[in-house]
Amino acid sequence: MRGLASRAAEVIRVDAIWLSVQPMDMRMGTDTALARVVAVFGAAQPHHAYVFSNRRGDRLKVLVHDGIGIWLAARRLQQGGFARHGLAQNQALSRAQFDALVLGLPWQRVGEAGVITVL
């Protein structure tokens, strides 16, 4: 199984991650989610991941175009929600910001935004 998992990770290369400000109905399947990506972002670029949350902010869907086909993943938090407040427009995320987002942590503080300059 380990060999299969590592091969799957090679197939799903992600060069850019995009977070949408528009919520998504979590009942959407792959085709409808792909249509939403095209409507919101203009196109589904190869090796890009597109992240949507529901209105309550306790679920995420991630659509990835791997250059050949589409992958759709979902995540639900048992408690709390995904931090998405203060987001005015669709935004590119770093890998570290994405990792914080899917854990329900304040991803906006990761990276340059989290630098302390005044004591």
C-alpha positions as CSV (number, residue, x, y, z in Angstrom):
1,M,0.0,0.0,0.0
2,R,2.8,2.4,0.7
3,G,4.0,2.3,-2.9
4,L,0.5,3.0,-4.1
5,A,0.1,6.0,-1.8
6,S,3.4,7.5,-2.9
7,R,2.5,7.0,-6.6
8,A,-0.8,8.8,-6.0
9,A,1.0,11.7,-4.5
10,E,3.1,11.9,-7.6
11,V,0.0,12.1,-9.8
12,I,-1.6,14.9,-7.8
13,R,0.9,17.7,-8.3
14,V,-0.3,21.0,-7.0
15,D,1.5,24.2,-8.1
16,A,-1.0,26.7,-7.0
17,I,-3.9,26.8,-4.4
18,W,-6.8,29.1,-4.8
19,L,-9.3,29.9,-2.0
20,S,-12.8,31.1,-3.1
21,V,-14.8,33.7,-1.2
22,Q,-18.0,32.2,-2.6
23,P,-19.5,29.4,-0.7
24,M,-20.2,26.0,-2.4
25,D,-23.1,23.7,-1.8
26,M,-21.4,20.6,-0.4
27,R,-23.8,18.3,-2.2
28,M,-22.2,19.2,-5.5
29,G,-20.5,16.4,-7.4
30,T,-17.4,16.6,-9.6
31,D,-19.0,18.0,-12.7
32,T,-21.0,20.7,-10.9
33,A,-18.0,21.6,-8.8
34,L,-15.9,21.9,-11.9
35,A,-18.5,24.2,-13.4
36,R,-18.3,26.4,-10.3
37,V,-14.5,26.6,-10.6
38,V,-14.8,27.7,-14.2
39,A,-17.5,30.3,-13.2
40,V,-15.5,31.7,-10.3
41,F,-11.9,31.5,-11.5
42,G,-12.4,31.5,-15.3
43,A,-10.8,28.1,-15.9
44,A,-9.5,25.0,-14.1
45,Q,-5.8,25.2,-14.7
46,P,-3.7,22.0,-14.7
47,H,-2.0,21.4,-11.3
48,H,-4.0,24.0,-9.5
49,A,-6.3,23.3,-6.5
50,Y,-9.5,25.2,-5.9
51,V,-10.8,25.4,-2.3
52,F,-14.4,26.2,-1.4
53,S,-16.2,26.2,1.9
54,N,-19.9,25.9,2.7
55,R,-21.9,28.9,4.2
56,R,-21.4,27.7,7.8
57,G,-17.7,27.3,7.3
58,D,-17.4,23.8,8.8
59,R,-16.8,22.0,5.5
60,L,-14.4,22.3,2.6
61,K,-14.3,20.9,-0.9
62,V,-11.0,20.9,-2.9
63,L,-11.0,20.4,-6.6
64,V,-7.7,19.6,-8.3
65,H,-7.1,19.4,-12.1
66,D,-4.1,17.0,-12.4
67,G,-3.6,17.7,-16.1
68,I,-5.5,14.6,-17.1
69,G,-8.6,14.5,-14.9
70,I,-10.3,16.0,-11.9
71,W,-9.9,15.1,-8.2
72,L,-12.5,16.2,-5.7
73,A,-11.9,15.9,-1.9
74,A,-14.0,17.0,1.0
75,R,-13.2,17.8,4.6
76,R,-15.5,18.4,7.6
77,L,-14.5,19.6,11.0
78,Q,-16.3,18.0,14.0
79,Q,-16.0,21.2,16.0
80,G,-15.4,24.8,15.1
81,G,-15.0,26.1,11.5
82,F,-12.5,27.0,8.9
83,A,-11.1,30.5,9.2
84,R,-12.3,32.5,6.2
85,H,-13.3,35.8,7.7
86,G,-12.0,39.0,6.3
87,L,-11.5,37.5,2.8
88,A,-12.6,40.1,0.3
89,Q,-11.6,38.4,-2.9
90,N,-10.5,35.0,-4.2
91,Q,-7.0,34.5,-2.9
92,A,-3.9,32.4,-3.7
93,L,-2.7,30.4,-0.7
94,S,0.8,29.1,0.1
95,R,1.1,25.4,1.0
96,A,1.7,26.4,4.6
97,Q,-1.5,28.5,4.6
98,F,-3.5,25.7,3.0
99,D,-2.2,23.2,5.6
100,A,-3.3,25.6,8.4
101,L,-6.7,26.2,6.7
102,V,-7.6,22.5,6.5
103,L,-6.7,22.1,10.2
104,G,-9.1,24.9,11.1
105,L,-6.2,27.2,12.2
106,P,-6.0,31.0,11.3
107,W,-4.2,30.6,8.0
108,Q,-4.1,34.4,7.5
109,R,-1.4,34.6,10.1
110,V,0.9,32.1,8.4
111,G,3.9,33.5,6.3
112,E,4.6,37.2,5.8
113,A,1.2,38.2,7.4
114,G,2.4,36.6,10.7
115,V,5.7,38.5,10.9
116,I,6.0,40.5,14.2
117,T,7.6,43.9,13.6
118,V,6.6,45.8,16.7
119,L,7.0,44.9,20.4
